[in-house]
Amino acid sequence: MPRPRPSAAAPDFSQLPTEALNPRSRHLDTMEPEEIARLMLSEEIKAVRAAHGRADLIGRAARLVAGRLAAGGRLVYVGAGTSGRLGTLDAVECVPTFGVPPSRVVPIIAGGPQALTRSVEGAEDESREAEQRLRRVAVGPTDAVCCIAASGVTPFVRAALEYARFRRAASIFVTCGRPERAAGLADVVIALETGPEVIAGSTRLKAGTATKVVLNAISTTAFVLLGKTYGGLMVDVRPTNAKLWARATRIVRSLTGLDDEAALRLLEKAGGRAKVALVMHHAQVNAARAKELLMEHKGSLRAIVGDIAIDAGGTEED
């Protein structure tokens, strides 16, 4: 395939942290499988530590996201390659976990949907496409746009970030590189120091792990702020299969003291919505009134029912 023509402004890729050689893996191809696994896992621990070291910035990003979502906006993830797939994964999983419509958490990946299952690596250099994709979904001031680039220099992602800022959207940049003028790139820049990969340049490893941890933390924290949980329970879960119906039933049981059969009956009366069922039980109202109360209190169960003793028995998931 033809080699992309380098731009005059192209970075020196050899100097990127994600392209550096890892001295611990210099004999990787001569090691026993168990040694390779131990080395990889010890390096993965560094990824989680890198994310933990940015907890304050992650909290700031989550506040931005929660504020935009509360005002009716969206969380938009933008990335290329592994970064785009991780953004898409988080977006998709927010829907059943927190009971939000897919339109509220929007993933954009360079190369389009086909890039989710096959490599479309050249797409990351298409900066013009990034602006077109964000324009197509009408990114604007009510949205929070989280751009993800392991290297920090991906043209598609950097162009998306510039357009998001032009449109006055809240902007977040997650990277494992050392972006120049980092403070001016986004409202919140989360630069993760993950160090060189076991296989140089393979950012699906430590960089991918750190990115996944950060995206989990941003979205989960934002939705906790929006009242999508009660304690550590996902009270806004949408039961779309047998496992989730069982989980929702256990949540209702643990916050009402009802037995399994009574909890399931209540959940069915609430249309499968655990939060509605809980308001029905504790406020002694019907489903319609329970929904009204939740709207009046911006979805906060605690604001309606106060502190409830949680029976933790049987709520753990494998």
C-alpha positions, 0 to 999 in steps of 0.5 A: 500500500502507498506510504502516507506523505509526511506533513511538514508539521509531523512529529518525530514519532521516534520520540513519542513515549509510546514508541520507546523501547522497554528495557525489560523486554529486550529478550522477550522472544527468548523468554518462557511463556510464564516469564512473558506473562509475569512481565506483561502483568507487572507492566499492566500494574503501572497502567493502573497506577498511572490512572490513579495518579490522575484522580483529581483530573478525572474528577474534574472531567467527570464534573464537566460531563455531568454538568453537560448531561444534566443540562440535556447535552451529550458525552461524545467520545472520539478516537482512532484505532484502539482508542476509538474502540475503547471510547465506543466500548464505554459509550455502549456499556453506559446505556444498560448500566445507567439506563440512558438512551444511546443518543446521550453517549455518542462514540466516534471512531476514525474510519467509521463503524467498520474500524471496530472490527478491522484495522483502518489505521490510515483513518487516523491521519484524516483530520478533515474527516474528524470535523465532518463527523463532529459536524454530522452529529451537531456537536455544540456548547451543551456537549462534552467531547472526550478525545482519546489518543494514546500517542497524543499526536493523532491528527483525527483526534487533534482535529476533533478536539480543535473543532469541539473547542471551536463549537464551545463544547466542554473538552477533555483530552486523554493521552499517554503521550507528552502533548506540547502546550498541554494546558491549552489543548482542552478544558481538562488534559489527562496525560498518563505516564504509562512508559514504554510498552512491552512491545514498542508501539503496541498501545493496546497494552499498557496505554490501552489499559490506562485509557480504559480505566480512565474512561470507566472512571470519568463516565461512572463518576459522572453518572453517580453525580447524576443519581444513577446509583444508590450507594454501590447499586445500579438502580437505573439498570435496564433489565434486558435479559435474564441476568439483568432482571435477576440483578434488578430484583436483588437491588429492589429486595436489598433496598426494601426488605421484600422477599424475592417473589414480592420484589419481582412483582413490584419490579414488574409493576414498575415496568422493570425500572428498579428506581421506580419500584423503590420509590413506589415502595418507600413513598407508597405511591403508584408507578406514575407518581413515582416517575413524577417524583423522580423527575421533580428530584432530577432522578435522585433516589436518595432525595426522595427516600433518604438513607436506606439500610442496604442488605448486601446479601446476594448483590455481588456479581461475578 
